[in-house]
Amino acid sequence: MTTFYTQNDVKSFVQTLKLKNKTIGFVPTMGALHEGHLSLVKNAMTDNDIVFVSIFVNPTQFDNSSDLEKYPRTLDADVDLLKTVGENIYVYAPNVQDIYKKEVKAENFSYDGLEFEMEGKFRTGHFDGVGTIVKRLFEIVTPNNAYFGEKDFQQLMIIKKLVSKYHIPVNVVGSEIYREASGLAMSSRNQRLSDEARKESAFIYQTLLKAKEKFGTKSATKVKEWVQEQFEKHPLLTLEYVEIANSKNLKTVKRKSKNETYRIFIAAFIENIRLIDNIALN
Ligand code: PAF
């Protein structure tokens, strides 16, 4: 397996691939890889001739410096894990300078209002940082297809908006959330949880499932209130937000309509670690 550390090396290699008409699948990550990432890589391997995985903890998408500092960085283990999946995988693991040169700063993006919902309300500038890095990585790797997990459902929608608004010729593919046996959505942040917190965090998915049942007969407001009450009773988890939103535009549901599809989203803290999850409601 080859690991590239500079965008110039990636670009020269990609040129040789294009001359041979090879298709490129791309899985952008911040490392600390888990089964969820590997499932994206496997999907990418099925659809493309070769696969690039970027491993880069992007500073401009963190609104909290301690979260950035504590984000797990495990490049050697990540490369070893990727080796277990297949041969035709190339890693791009740049440093901050290779991506940002002298100015570590996000560009400003408009995603037609998607950026003001949920994560956008609680993580100032987060989606400008995500747009900045994903656009730059797409320009470097020039993939045919790029793969993202639905755990970050809002991010997935924002990236789809980014490619359509900025006419970036990449097909963005979303994949279902990969879960631990307990139901906890897989996340690189799970590595930081104590055993107890990891066990207790399954409560997030269990609550989402129960909320889905309730959504059959109750209003979105009532379901959200019920979720808030459940978290208030939980000794370790602190709810940041629960939202029920239209899956197409992420606007808060006021009144349910049979013709629309909805999702429920939760962000919660445990041991100061922020976890997010979501499921489809209909
Ligand atoms: O989902 C992530 O891991 C990151 O937000 C991404 C897409 C790799 C950009 O840094």
py3Dmol code that shows the C-alpha trace and the ligand (Angstrom):
import py3Dmol

protein = """\
ATOM      1  CA  MET A   1       0.000   0.000   0.000  1.00  0.00           C
ATOM      2  CA  THR A   2       1.316   3.446  -0.921  1.00  0.00           C
ATOM      3  CA  THR A   3       0.948   6.456   1.333  1.00  0.00           C
ATOM      4  CA  PHE A   4       1.340   9.903  -0.236  1.00  0.00           C
ATOM      5  CA  TYR A   5       2.143  12.866   1.977  1.00  0.00           C
ATOM      6  CA  THR A   6       1.958  15.741  -0.512  1.00  0.00           C
ATOM      7  CA  GLN A   7      -0.686  16.919  -2.918  1.00  0.00           C
ATOM      8  CA  ASN A   8       1.903  17.196  -5.713  1.00  0.00           C
ATOM      9  CA  ASP A   9       2.667  13.486  -5.442  1.00  0.00           C
ATOM     10  CA  VAL A  10      -1.042  12.627  -5.440  1.00  0.00           C
ATOM     11  CA  LYS A  11      -1.666  14.827  -8.478  1.00  0.00           C
ATOM     12  CA  SER A  12       1.159  13.234 -10.533  1.00  0.00           C
ATOM     13  CA  PHE A  13      -0.036   9.750  -9.658  1.00  0.00           C
ATOM     14  CA  VAL A  14      -3.646  10.621 -10.484  1.00  0.00           C
ATOM     15  CA  GLN A  15      -2.517  11.907 -13.883  1.00  0.00           C
ATOM     16  CA  THR A  16      -1.055   8.499 -14.717  1.00  0.00           C
ATOM     17  CA  LEU A  17      -4.327   6.859 -13.627  1.00  0.00           C
ATOM     18  CA  LYS A  18      -6.385   9.174 -15.841  1.00  0.00           C
ATOM     19  CA  LEU A  19      -4.176   8.355 -18.846  1.00  0.00           C
ATOM     20  CA  LYS A  20      -5.026   4.697 -18.255  1.00  0.00           C
ATOM     21  CA  ASN A  21      -8.762   5.551 -17.925  1.00  0.00           C
ATOM     22  CA  LYS A  22      -8.877   4.201 -14.379  1.00  0.00           C
ATOM     23  CA  THR A  23     -11.834   5.224 -12.233  1.00  0.00           C
ATOM     24  CA  ILE A  24     -11.101   6.600  -8.778  1.00  0.00           C
ATOM     25  CA  GLY A  25     -13.194   6.077  -5.665  1.00  0.00           C
ATOM     26  CA  PHE A  26     -12.449   8.372  -2.737  1.00  0.00           C
ATOM     27  CA  VAL A  27     -13.113   8.033   0.992  1.00  0.00           C
ATOM     28  CA  PRO A  28     -12.182  11.225   2.864  1.00  0.00           C
ATOM     29  CA  THR A  29     -11.572  10.583   6.582  1.00  0.00           C
ATOM     30  CA  MET A  30     -10.000  12.121   9.645  1.00  0.00           C
ATOM     31  CA  GLY A  31      -8.407   8.778  10.524  1.00  0.00           C
ATOM     32  CA  ALA A  32      -8.901   6.608  13.624  1.00  0.00           C
ATOM     33  CA  LEU A  33     -10.519   4.258  11.162  1.00  0.00           C
ATOM     34  CA  HIS A  34     -13.204   1.783  12.183  1.00  0.00           C
ATOM     35  CA  GLU A  35     -15.510  -0.756  10.527  1.00  0.00           C
ATOM     36  CA  GLY A  36     -17.768   2.052   9.298  1.00  0.00           C
ATOM     37  CA  HIS A  37     -14.902   3.570   7.289  1.00  0.00           C
ATOM     38  CA  LEU A  38     -13.921   0.128   6.017  1.00  0.00           C
ATOM     39  CA  SER A  39     -17.444  -0.446   4.729  1.00  0.00           C
ATOM     40  CA  LEU A  40     -17.147   2.814   2.744  1.00  0.00           C
ATOM     41  CA  VAL A  41     -13.788   1.655   1.398  1.00  0.00           C
ATOM     42  CA  LYS A  42     -15.295  -1.697   0.389  1.00  0.00           C
ATOM     43  CA  ASN A  43     -18.147   0.064  -1.440  1.00  0.00           C
ATOM     44  CA  ALA A  44     -15.591   2.251  -3.191  1.00  0.00           C
ATOM     45  CA  MET A  45     -13.570  -0.826  -4.198  1.00  0.00           C
ATOM     46  CA  THR A  46     -16.643  -2.438  -5.734  1.00  0.00           C
ATOM     47  CA  ASP A  47     -17.485   0.611  -7.857  1.00  0.00           C
ATOM     48  CA  ASN A  48     -14.031   1.849  -8.926  1.00  0.00           C
ATOM     49  CA  ASP A  49     -10.673   0.655 -10.286  1.00  0.00           C
ATOM     50  CA  ILE A  50      -8.674   2.191  -7.467  1.00  0.00           C
ATOM     51  CA  VAL A  51      -9.484   3.779  -4.121  1.00  0.00           C
ATOM     52  CA  PHE A  52      -7.960   6.774  -2.349  1.00  0.00           C
ATOM     53  CA  VAL A  53      -8.427   7.242   1.389  1.00  0.00           C
ATOM     54  CA  SER A  54      -7.412  10.602   2.829  1.00  0.00           C
ATOM     55  CA  ILE A  55      -6.444  10.759   6.484  1.00  0.00           C
ATOM     56  CA  PHE A  56      -6.351  14.326   7.721  1.00  0.00           C
ATOM     57  CA  VAL A  57      -7.639  15.893  10.934  1.00  0.00           C
ATOM     58  CA  ASN A  58      -8.909  19.131   9.431  1.00  0.00           C
ATOM     59  CA  PRO A  59      -8.347  22.000  11.897  1.00  0.00           C
ATOM     60  CA  THR A  60     -10.769  24.458  10.278  1.00  0.00           C
ATOM     61  CA  GLN A  61     -13.852  22.320  10.957  1.00  0.00           C
ATOM     62  CA  PHE A  62     -13.307  22.230  14.745  1.00  0.00           C
ATOM     63  CA  ASP A  63     -15.016  24.931  16.769  1.00  0.00           C
ATOM     64  CA  ASN A  64     -13.410  23.642  19.950  1.00  0.00           C
ATOM     65  CA  SER A  65      -9.614  23.573  20.283  1.00  0.00           C
ATOM     66  CA  SER A  66      -9.619  20.865  22.950  1.00  0.00           C
ATOM     67  CA  ASP A  67     -11.706  18.578  20.686  1.00  0.00           C
ATOM     68  CA  LEU A  68      -9.166  19.162  17.886  1.00  0.00           C
ATOM     69  CA  GLU A  69      -6.242  18.452  20.203  1.00  0.00           C
ATOM     70  CA  LYS A  70      -7.796  15.269  21.589  1.00  0.00           C
ATOM     71  CA  TYR A  71      -8.992  13.905  18.244  1.00  0.00           C
ATOM     72  CA  PRO A  72      -7.309  10.471  17.879  1.00  0.00           C
ATOM     73  CA  ARG A  73      -4.400  10.346  15.435  1.00  0.00           C
ATOM     74  CA  THR A  74      -3.443   6.764  14.598  1.00  0.00           C
ATOM     75  CA  LEU A  75      -1.938   6.784  11.088  1.00  0.00           C
ATOM     76  CA  ASP A  76       0.093   3.553  11.391  1.00  0.00           C
ATOM     77  CA  ALA A  77      -2.840   1.573  12.778  1.00  0.00           C
ATOM     78  CA  ASP A  78      -5.111   3.080  10.095  1.00  0.00           C
ATOM     79  CA  VAL A  79      -2.769   1.973   7.308  1.00  0.00           C
ATOM     80  CA  ASP A  80      -2.548  -1.524   8.820  1.00  0.00           C
ATOM     81  CA  LEU A  81      -6.338  -1.730   8.936  1.00  0.00           C
ATOM     82  CA  LEU A  82      -6.653  -0.644   5.312  1.00  0.00           C
ATOM     83  CA  LYS A  83      -4.153  -3.344   4.325  1.00  0.00           C
ATOM     84  CA  THR A  84      -6.641  -5.938   5.606  1.00  0.00           C
ATOM     85  CA  VAL A  85      -9.226  -4.751   3.081  1.00  0.00           C
ATOM     86  CA  GLY A  86      -7.349  -4.892  -0.201  1.00  0.00           C
ATOM     87  CA  GLU A  87      -4.520  -4.018  -2.531  1.00  0.00           C
ATOM     88  CA  ASN A  88      -5.628  -1.158  -4.715  1.00  0.00           C
ATOM     89  CA  ILE A  89      -5.925   1.376  -1.915  1.00  0.00           C
ATOM     90  CA  TYR A  90      -3.819   4.535  -1.787  1.00  0.00           C
ATOM     91  CA  VAL A  91      -3.588   6.734   1.277  1.00  0.00           C
ATOM     92  CA  TYR A  92      -3.170  10.509   1.217  1.00  0.00           C
ATOM     93  CA  ALA A  93      -2.033  11.704   4.646  1.00  0.00           C
ATOM     94  CA  PRO A  94      -1.043  15.356   4.260  1.00  0.00           C
ATOM     95  CA  ASN A  95       0.091  17.732   6.974  1.00  0.00           C
ATOM     96  CA  VAL A  96      -1.697  21.017   7.644  1.00  0.00           C
ATOM     97  CA  GLN A  97       0.756  22.988   5.520  1.00  0.00           C
ATOM     98  CA  ASP A  98       0.284  20.796   2.463  1.00  0.00           C
ATOM     99  CA  ILE A  99      -3.446  21.610   2.482  1.00  0.00           C
ATOM    100  CA  TYR A 100      -3.514  25.177   3.827  1.00  0.00           C
ATOM    101  CA  LYS A 101      -0.078  26.578   2.894  1.00  0.00           C
ATOM    102  CA  LYS A 102       0.406  29.666   5.127  1.00  0.00           C
ATOM    103  CA  GLU A 103      -3.191  30.461   6.015  1.00  0.00           C
ATOM    104  CA  VAL A 104      -5.068  27.890   8.098  1.00  0.00           C
ATOM    105  CA  LYS A 105      -8.463  29.418   7.402  1.00  0.00           C
ATOM    106  CA  ALA A 106     -11.788  28.190   6.058  1.00  0.00           C
ATOM    107  CA  GLU A 107     -13.453  29.689   2.995  1.00  0.00           C
ATOM    108  CA  ASN A 108     -17.068  30.810   3.279  1.00  0.00           C
ATOM    109  CA  PHE A 109     -19.736  28.697   1.641  1.00  0.00           C
ATOM    110  CA  SER A 110     -23.464  29.009   1.199  1.00  0.00           C
ATOM    111  CA  TYR A 111     -25.379  25.749   1.122  1.00  0.00           C
ATOM    112  CA  ASP A 112     -28.790  27.339   0.602  1.00  0.00           C
ATOM    113  CA  GLY A 113     -29.650  27.295   4.294  1.00  0.00           C
ATOM    114  CA  LEU A 114     -28.666  23.679   5.097  1.00  0.00           C
ATOM    115  CA  GLU A 115     -25.749  25.077   7.088  1.00  0.00           C
ATOM    116  CA  PHE A 116     -28.004  26.912   9.559  1.00  0.00           C
ATOM    117  CA  GLU A 117     -29.793  23.816  10.874  1.00  0.00           C
ATOM    118  CA  MET A 118     -28.745  21.500  13.723  1.00  0.00           C
ATOM    119  CA  GLU A 119     -24.935  21.083  13.667  1.00  0.00           C
ATOM    120  CA  GLY A 120     -24.689  24.554  12.110  1.00  0.00           C
ATOM    121  CA  LYS A 121     -26.401  26.083  15.142  1.00  0.00           C
ATOM    122  CA  PHE A 122     -24.093  24.395  17.621  1.00  0.00           C
ATOM    123  CA  ARG A 123     -20.755  24.293  15.773  1.00  0.00           C
ATOM    124  CA  THR A 124     -20.006  27.749  14.411  1.00  0.00           C
ATOM    125  CA  GLY A 125     -18.076  27.651  11.145  1.00  0.00           C
ATOM    126  CA  HIS A 126     -18.023  23.843  11.070  1.00  0.00           C
ATOM    127  CA  PHE A 127     -19.511  23.486   7.591  1.00  0.00           C
ATOM    128  CA  ASP A 128     -17.248  26.191   6.142  1.00  0.00           C
ATOM    129  CA  GLY A 129     -14.337  24.054   7.357  1.00  0.00           C
ATOM    130  CA  VAL A 130     -15.863  20.873   5.939  1.00  0.00           C
ATOM    131  CA  GLY A 131     -16.578  22.561   2.579  1.00  0.00           C
ATOM    132  CA  THR A 132     -13.046  23.957   2.428  1.00  0.00           C
ATOM    133  CA  ILE A 133     -11.319  20.649   3.011  1.00  0.00           C
ATOM    134  CA  VAL A 134     -13.653  18.497   0.918  1.00  0.00           C
ATOM    135  CA  LYS A 135     -13.454  20.891  -2.068  1.00  0.00           C
ATOM    136  CA  ARG A 136      -9.641  20.963  -1.824  1.00  0.00           C
ATOM    137  CA  LEU A 137      -9.398  17.185  -1.517  1.00  0.00           C
ATOM    138  CA  PHE A 138     -11.736  16.729  -4.501  1.00  0.00           C
ATOM    139  CA  GLU A 139      -9.501  19.070  -6.537  1.00  0.00           C
ATOM    140  CA  ILE A 140      -6.403  17.081  -5.586  1.00  0.00           C
ATOM    141  CA  VAL A 141      -7.746  13.523  -5.924  1.00  0.00           C
ATOM    142  CA  THR A 142     -10.311  14.262  -8.705  1.00  0.00           C
ATOM    143  CA  PRO A 143     -12.374  11.160  -7.888  1.00  0.00           C
ATOM    144  CA  ASN A 144     -15.237   9.808  -9.981  1.00  0.00           C
ATOM    145  CA  ASN A 145     -17.117   8.757  -6.844  1.00  0.00           C
ATOM    146  CA  ALA A 146     -16.774   9.880  -3.213  1.00  0.00           C
ATOM    147  CA  TYR A 147     -18.215   8.010  -0.217  1.00  0.00           C
ATOM    148  CA  PHE A 148     -19.636   9.425   3.031  1.00  0.00           C
ATOM    149  CA  GLY A 149     -21.530   7.858   5.926  1.00  0.00           C
ATOM    150  CA  GLU A 150     -25.061   8.841   6.902  1.00  0.00           C
ATOM    151  CA  LYS A 151     -24.054   9.270  10.539  1.00  0.00           C
ATOM    152  CA  ASP A 152     -23.121  12.774   9.434  1.00  0.00           C
ATOM    153  CA  PHE A 153     -26.346  13.068   7.439  1.00  0.00           C
ATOM    154  CA  GLN A 154     -26.276  16.871   7.390  1.00  0.00           C
ATOM    155  CA  GLN A 155     -22.658  16.808   6.202  1.00  0.00           C
ATOM    156  CA  LEU A 156     -23.616  14.377   3.424  1.00  0.00           C
ATOM    157  CA  MET A 157     -26.373  16.728   2.230  1.00  0.00           C
ATOM    158  CA  ILE A 158     -24.039  19.699   2.420  1.00  0.00           C
ATOM    159  CA  ILE A 159     -21.407  17.925   0.339  1.00  0.00           C
ATOM    160  CA  LYS A 160     -24.041  17.045  -2.274  1.00  0.00           C
ATOM    161  CA  LYS A 161     -25.003  20.733  -2.320  1.00  0.00           C
ATOM    162  CA  LEU A 162     -21.319  21.757  -2.563  1.00  0.00           C
ATOM    163  CA  VAL A 163     -20.678  19.650  -5.668  1.00  0.00           C
ATOM    164  CA  SER A 164     -23.856  20.806  -7.376  1.00  0.00           C
ATOM    165  CA  LYS A 165     -23.371  24.519  -6.563  1.00  0.00           C
ATOM    166  CA  TYR A 166     -19.697  24.587  -7.487  1.00  0.00           C
ATOM    167  CA  HIS A 167     -20.072  22.218 -10.469  1.00  0.00           C
ATOM    168  CA  ILE A 168     -17.543  19.746  -9.087  1.00  0.00           C
ATOM    169  CA  PRO A 169     -17.668  16.610 -11.260  1.00  0.00           C
ATOM    170  CA  VAL A 170     -17.877  14.028  -8.443  1.00  0.00           C
ATOM    171  CA  ASN A 171     -20.675  11.584  -7.727  1.00  0.00           C
ATOM    172  CA  VAL A 172     -21.348  11.689  -3.964  1.00  0.00           C
ATOM    173  CA  VAL A 173     -22.474   8.354  -2.533  1.00  0.00           C
ATOM    174  CA  GLY A 174     -24.060   8.069   0.927  1.00  0.00           C
ATOM    175  CA  SER A 175     -23.883   4.856   2.955  1.00  0.00           C
ATOM    176  CA  GLU A 176     -25.972   3.625   5.844  1.00  0.00           C
ATOM    177  CA  ILE A 177     -24.710   4.060   9.399  1.00  0.00           C
ATOM    178  CA  TYR A 178     -22.497   1.254  10.638  1.00  0.00           C
ATOM    179  CA  ARG A 179     -23.290   0.353  14.246  1.00  0.00           C
ATOM    180  CA  GLU A 180     -21.554  -1.481  17.082  1.00  0.00           C
ATOM    181  CA  ALA A 181     -23.377  -4.575  18.380  1.00  0.00           C
ATOM    182  CA  SER A 182     -25.039  -2.373  21.036  1.00  0.00           C
ATOM    183  CA  GLY A 183     -26.472  -0.104  18.339  1.00  0.00           C
ATOM    184  CA  LEU A 184     -24.044   2.763  19.051  1.00  0.00           C
ATOM    185  CA  ALA A 185     -23.180   4.471  15.755  1.00  0.00           C
ATOM    186  CA  MET A 186     -19.527   3.868  14.881  1.00  0.00           C
ATOM    187  CA  SER A 187     -17.409   6.977  15.227  1.00  0.00           C
ATOM    188  CA  SER A 188     -13.720   7.716  15.637  1.00  0.00           C
ATOM    189  CA  ARG A 189     -14.688   9.533  18.837  1.00  0.00           C
ATOM    190  CA  ASN A 190     -15.903   6.227  20.371  1.00  0.00           C
ATOM    191  CA  GLN A 191     -12.223   5.361  20.901  1.00  0.00           C
ATOM    192  CA  ARG A 192     -12.106   8.032  23.610  1.00  0.00           C
ATOM    193  CA  LEU A 193     -15.034   6.599  25.594  1.00  0.00           C
ATOM    194  CA  SER A 194     -14.483   4.634  28.804  1.00  0.00           C
ATOM    195  CA  ASP A 195     -16.000   1.125  28.814  1.00  0.00           C
ATOM    196  CA  GLU A 196     -18.912   2.369  30.886  1.00  0.00           C
ATOM    197  CA  ALA A 197     -19.588   5.360  28.634  1.00  0.00           C
ATOM    198  CA  ARG A 198     -19.405   3.190  25.552  1.00  0.00           C
ATOM    199  CA  LYS A 199     -22.018   0.871  27.035  1.00  0.00           C
ATOM    200  CA  GLU A 200     -24.264   3.725  28.173  1.00  0.00           C
ATOM    201  CA  SER A 201     -24.047   5.522  24.806  1.00  0.00           C
ATOM    202  CA  ALA A 202     -26.165   2.793  23.216  1.00  0.00           C
ATOM    203  CA  PHE A 203     -28.991   4.713  24.933  1.00  0.00           C
ATOM    204  CA  ILE A 204     -28.864   7.235  22.050  1.00  0.00           C
ATOM    205  CA  TYR A 205     -29.843   4.654  19.412  1.00  0.00           C
ATOM    206  CA  GLN A 206     -32.356   2.958  21.726  1.00  0.00           C
ATOM    207  CA  THR A 207     -34.047   6.331  22.274  1.00  0.00           C
ATOM    208  CA  LEU A 208     -34.089   7.040  18.527  1.00  0.00           C
ATOM    209  CA  LEU A 209     -35.822   3.714  17.897  1.00  0.00           C
ATOM    210  CA  LYS A 210     -38.458   4.378  20.552  1.00  0.00           C
ATOM    211  CA  ALA A 211     -38.978   7.893  19.200  1.00  0.00           C
ATOM    212  CA  LYS A 212     -39.586   6.389  15.766  1.00  0.00           C
ATOM    213  CA  GLU A 213     -42.375   4.234  17.192  1.00  0.00           C
ATOM    214  CA  LYS A 214     -43.927   7.279  18.886  1.00  0.00           C
ATOM    215  CA  PHE A 215     -43.709   9.351  15.700  1.00  0.00           C
ATOM    216  CA  GLY A 216     -46.366   7.035  14.195  1.00  0.00           C
ATOM    217  CA  THR A 217     -49.029   8.499  16.511  1.00  0.00           C
ATOM    218  CA  LYS A 218     -47.617  11.677  18.066  1.00  0.00           C
ATOM    219  CA  SER A 219     -46.587  15.107  16.774  1.00  0.00           C
ATOM    220  CA  ALA A 220     -42.917  15.951  16.193  1.00  0.00           C
ATOM    221  CA  THR A 221     -43.028  18.389  19.133  1.00  0.00           C
ATOM    222  CA  LYS A 222     -44.367  15.726  21.496  1.00  0.00           C
ATOM    223  CA  VAL A 223     -41.766  13.201  20.358  1.00  0.00           C
ATOM    224  CA  LYS A 224     -38.954  15.719  20.890  1.00  0.00           C
ATOM    225  CA  GLU A 225     -40.259  16.543  24.367  1.00  0.00           C
ATOM    226  CA  TRP A 226     -40.348  12.839  25.171  1.00  0.00           C
ATOM    227  CA  VAL A 227     -36.712  12.453  24.039  1.00  0.00           C
ATOM    228  CA  GLN A 228     -35.658  15.434  26.171  1.00  0.00           C
ATOM    229  CA  GLU A 229     -37.313  13.857  29.221  1.00  0.00           C
ATOM    230  CA  GLN A 230     -35.492  10.557  28.651  1.00  0.00           C
ATOM    231  CA  PHE A 231     -32.116  12.320  28.530  1.00  0.00           C
ATOM    232  CA  GLU A 232     -32.924  14.392  31.627  1.00  0.00           C
ATOM    233  CA  LYS A 233     -33.331  11.106  33.518  1.00  0.00           C
ATOM    234  CA  HIS A 234     -30.060   9.655  32.212  1.00  0.00           C
ATOM    235  CA  PRO A 235     -27.191  10.058  34.710  1.00  0.00           C
ATOM    236  CA  LEU A 236     -24.312  10.248  32.204  1.00  0.00           C
ATOM    237  CA  LEU A 237     -25.601  11.584  28.890  1.00  0.00           C
ATOM    238  CA  THR A 238     -26.390  15.255  28.292  1.00  0.00           C
ATOM    239  CA  LEU A 239     -28.569  16.069  25.320  1.00  0.00           C
ATOM    240  CA  GLU A 240     -27.366  18.959  23.171  1.00  0.00           C
ATOM    241  CA  TYR A 241     -30.254  18.818  20.732  1.00  0.00           C
ATOM    242  CA  VAL A 242     -32.959  16.576  19.353  1.00  0.00           C
ATOM    243  CA  GLU A 243     -34.480  17.572  16.055  1.00  0.00           C
ATOM    244  CA  ILE A 244     -37.039  16.056  13.714  1.00  0.00           C
ATOM    245  CA  ALA A 245     -36.454  17.381  10.237  1.00  0.00           C
ATOM    246  CA  ASN A 246     -37.539  16.938   6.665  1.00  0.00           C
ATOM    247  CA  SER A 247     -34.957  14.634   5.033  1.00  0.00           C
ATOM    248  CA  LYS A 248     -34.771  16.740   1.885  1.00  0.00           C
ATOM    249  CA  ASN A 249     -34.179  20.225   3.287  1.00  0.00           C
ATOM    250  CA  LEU A 250     -33.471  19.548   7.001  1.00  0.00           C
ATOM    251  CA  LYS A 251     -36.123  22.060   8.041  1.00  0.00           C
ATOM    252  CA  THR A 252     -37.777  21.384  11.411  1.00  0.00           C
ATOM    253  CA  VAL A 253     -41.066  19.534  10.989  1.00  0.00           C
ATOM    254  CA  LYS A 254     -44.016  21.640  12.019  1.00  0.00           C
ATOM    255  CA  ARG A 255     -46.810  19.471  10.690  1.00  0.00           C
ATOM    256  CA  LYS A 256     -46.348  15.947   9.310  1.00  0.00           C
ATOM    257  CA  SER A 257     -47.306  15.292   5.690  1.00  0.00           C
ATOM    258  CA  LYS A 258     -47.747  11.834   4.136  1.00  0.00           C
ATOM    259  CA  ASN A 259     -45.781  12.910   1.060  1.00  0.00           C
ATOM    260  CA  GLU A 260     -42.607  13.859   2.937  1.00  0.00           C
ATOM    261  CA  THR A 261     -39.877  11.828   4.599  1.00  0.00           C
ATOM    262  CA  TYR A 262     -38.443  12.716   7.987  1.00  0.00           C
ATOM    263  CA  ARG A 263     -35.433  11.911  10.149  1.00  0.00           C
ATOM    264  CA  ILE A 264     -34.717  12.335  13.815  1.00  0.00           C
ATOM    265  CA  PHE A 265     -31.296  13.689  14.864  1.00  0.00           C
ATOM    266  CA  ILE A 266     -29.596  13.695  18.255  1.00  0.00           C
ATOM    267  CA  ALA A 267     -26.357  15.254  19.520  1.00  0.00           C
ATOM    268  CA  ALA A 268     -25.328  14.379  23.073  1.00  0.00           C
ATOM    269  CA  PHE A 269     -22.304  14.539  25.341  1.00  0.00           C
ATOM    270  CA  ILE A 270     -20.872  11.824  27.522  1.00  0.00           C
ATOM    271  CA  GLU A 271     -17.570  12.273  29.377  1.00  0.00           C
ATOM    272  CA  ASN A 272     -17.235  15.559  27.445  1.00  0.00           C
ATOM    273  CA  ILE A 273     -17.229  13.643  24.171  1.00  0.00           C
ATOM    274  CA  ARG A 274     -19.788  14.702  21.590  1.00  0.00           C
ATOM    275  CA  LEU A 275     -21.711  11.958  19.814  1.00  0.00           C
ATOM    276  CA  ILE A 276     -24.282  12.316  17.030  1.00  0.00           C
ATOM    277  CA  ASP A 277     -26.746   9.882  15.495  1.00  0.00           C
ATOM    278  CA  ASN A 278     -29.892   9.879  13.357  1.00  0.00           C
ATOM    279  CA  ILE A 279     -32.421   7.510  11.832  1.00  0.00           C
ATOM    280  CA  ALA A 280     -35.148   7.688   9.208  1.00  0.00           C
ATOM    281  CA  LEU A 281     -38.651   7.956  10.661  1.00  0.00           C
ATOM    282  CA  ASN A 282     -40.678   6.919   7.629  1.00  0.00           C
TER     283      ASN A 282
END
"""
ligand_1 = """\
10
PAF
O -16.601 13.119 8.188
C -15.390 13.382 8.354
O -14.595 12.558 8.811
C -14.870 14.755 7.970
O -15.813 15.745 8.231
C -14.384 14.833 6.500
C -15.506 14.630 5.526
C -13.298 13.804 6.274
C -13.779 16.213 6.240
O -12.701 16.479 7.090
"""
view = py3Dmol.view(width=600, height=400)
view.addModel(protein, "pdb")
view.setStyle({"model": 0}, {"cartoon": {"style": "trace"}})
view.addModel(ligand_1, "xyz")
view.setStyle({"model": 1}, {"stick": {}})
view.zoomTo()
view.show()
